[in-house]
Amino acid sequence: MLALSIVGPHGSNIAAGKKTLEVRSWRPESLPIRDLLIVENSRFLSSDNPIDFDGRAVAIVDVEEVHEWQPFEVEAACSNGWEPGYWAWSLANVRPVTKGIIAPAKRKLYEVELAHDLA
């Protein structure tokens, strides 16, 4: 399953419907993205720390479109402030995952195999 990791509490905010935009410095190669697994983890990932094995599956979403992030979209992104040069990913069809399934968190979009059914 295709996954995207997000540092907490923002994954939980997506699952709760509070965060409807995910802001990134990069865009996906193609759209739409259907059934994207949101994995929440506790630390920022970098080239020095590319994986957090203690992530948690919190939601499945669809990414319908990506556009330049605008100053009026700060609240929808649950952000503390706006900066130019970022992309807003519009999240739709949010389906919370409530089973507490552990999943690795990695950088960018990545494939993950889960031993449990998410439904």
N, C-alpha and C positions, 0 to 999 in steps of 0.2 A: 504494500500500500504506500502511496506517496505521502510524505509527511513534511511538516514544517515545525521547527521548534521555536518556542516563544518563552521568554523569561517571565516568571510569575510576578505579579498576579494577572498578567495580561491574557494568558491562556484561559484562565478561569473567567475573566471578564468577557472573553469571546463566547464561552460556553453559556454564560448568563445573559447574553444579548446586549451587554453594555458597550462592548467594543465592536463596532461594525466596520472599521477600517484597520488594516495592518499596514504600518509604514515601514518601508525598506529602502535601502540605497540602490537596489537593483530590481529589475523586472523579470518575471518568468519568461521563458522562451516562447511559450504559446498559451493561448487562452481559448476557451474557459478551462479551468481546472476543476474537475468534479471529484467529490469524495476525498478531499485533502484532510489528512489526520493532523490535528493540532496537538503537539506534545509540549507540555509545560515543564520547564526545568528551572533550577534555582540560580544558575549563574550564566553570565555572558560567555559565549563560545568564541574562540579565536583560533588562529592558526597554531598557537602554542597549546591550546586546550580545545581540540576540535570535537570532542565527544563528552557527553555527560550521560552515564549509564543509569542515572536515577531519575530520568524523565517520567512523566505520567501522561497518558492519553486522556485529553479532556473534552475534545469535540471533533466532529467531522463537519467540514464546511465546503462550500463551492466558492471559487473565485471567479466572478463574472467578468470583471474588467479591472484594469489598472490605469491610473491617471496621475498626473503631477499633483502632489499633495498641496493643498491650498490652506491659507491661514485660518479660514472659517471652519476647517475640519479637525481642529485640535481636540474638541470634546468627543467626536465620533471615534477618534484614535486613542482616547484615554491618555493623552499626552500632556506633559507639563508645559509644552511650548512648541512653536512652529519654527522650522528651519527650511530654507529653500533647497532644492536639489534632491528631494526624496520622492518616492512613489507611494501612492495610496492604493492598496489592494482592497477592493470592495468585496466584503464577505457576505454570503447569502446562504440560505438553506442550512442554518446552524442546527446541528444535532448533538446535544451534550452526550458525553461518554461518562457514565457514573460508576463504572465498575472498578475504578482505581487500578487500571492496567498499567504496569511499568513498561516503558518503551524508551529506547535510547534517543537522546537529543543530539542532533548533528547540525552542521552549518548548511545553509542554502536549502534547496529541496532535495529530499533523499528518500530512498526506499526503505521500508521497515517491514519485517515479518513479525506478526503477532501470534502468539501461541493460543490466544483466547479470542472468541467471537466478541465483537463490540456491541452487539445488539442486546 
